[in-house]
Amino acid sequence: MKCNGISRAKFHYYYDVELGKWLLPQEMCQLGGCDTKILDFDEDASYQKALELTKQGKTTKVGAPCAECYEEY
């Protein structure tokens, strides 16, 4: 699949078995590398959103620590 000439997204997305959803994280915890600011879609919509964000020039950002890592730190 391609989205306006882009065939490879810079965002990863994956299926979470426990939640039963496809997840697309937009940020990463700066302490533990955990996925944060997560969007959920079906598989095709996750891929399309990842391509759309890539086309917009966005990348996965390293953000603030997640609550779990902050508590451990």
matplotlib code that plots the C-alpha trace (Angstrom):
import matplotlib.pyplot as plt

x = [0.0, 1.1, -0.1, 0.7, 4.0, 5.1, 5.2, 7.1, 6.0, 8.4, 5.9, 5.6, 2.3, 1.5, -1.2, -1.7, -3.1, -4.2, -6.2, -7.2, -6.3, -3.8, -1.7, 0.2, 2.4, 3.3, 5.9, 8.4, 9.2, 12.6, 13.4, 12.3, 11.5, 7.9, 5.3, 3.2, 0.5, -1.0, -3.7, -5.7, -7.2, -7.8, -4.8, -5.4, -6.3, -3.1, -1.0, -2.8, -2.3, 1.3, 1.8, -0.2, 2.0, 5.1, 3.8, 3.3, 7.0, 6.3, 8.4, 8.1, 9.2, 11.0, 8.8, 8.3, 8.7, 5.6, 4.0, 5.4, 9.0, 8.7, 7.6, 10.5, 13.0]
y = [0.0, 3.6, 6.9, 9.7, 8.0, 6.9, 3.2, 3.0, 4.6, 6.0, 5.0, 1.5, -0.1, -3.4, -5.7, -5.9, -9.3, -8.4, -5.3, -6.9, -3.7, -2.4, 0.4, 3.2, 5.0, 8.7, 9.1, 7.1, 7.4, 9.0, 6.7, 3.2, 3.5, 2.7, 3.6, 6.6, 8.8, 5.7, 5.7, 2.5, 1.5, -1.6, -2.9, -1.1, 2.2, 1.9, 1.5, 4.4, 6.7, 5.8, 6.7, 9.9, 11.0, 10.2, 12.2, 15.2, 14.9, 13.8, 11.2, 9.3, 11.7, 11.0, 12.6, 12.8, 9.7, 7.5, 7.2, 3.7, 4.7, 8.0, 6.1, 3.6, 6.4]
z = [0.0, -0.7, 0.6, -1.8, -2.9, 0.6, 1.1, 4.3, 7.5, 10.2, 12.9, 14.2, 15.0, 16.5, 17.8, 21.6, 22.3, 25.9, 24.6, 21.3, 19.5, 17.0, 18.7, 17.2, 19.7, 19.0, 21.8, 23.8, 27.5, 28.0, 30.9, 29.9, 26.2, 26.9, 24.2, 25.2, 23.5, 21.9, 19.3, 18.6, 15.3, 13.2, 11.3, 8.0, 9.7, 11.9, 8.8, 7.0, 10.1, 10.3, 6.6, 7.1, 10.1, 8.0, 5.1, 7.5, 8.4, 11.9, 13.8, 17.1, 19.8, 23.0, 25.6, 29.4, 31.5, 31.8, 35.2, 35.9, 35.0, 36.9, 40.0, 39.7, 39.2]

ax = plt.figure().add_subplot(projection="3d")
ax.plot(x, y, z, "-o")
ax.set_aspect("equal")
plt.show()
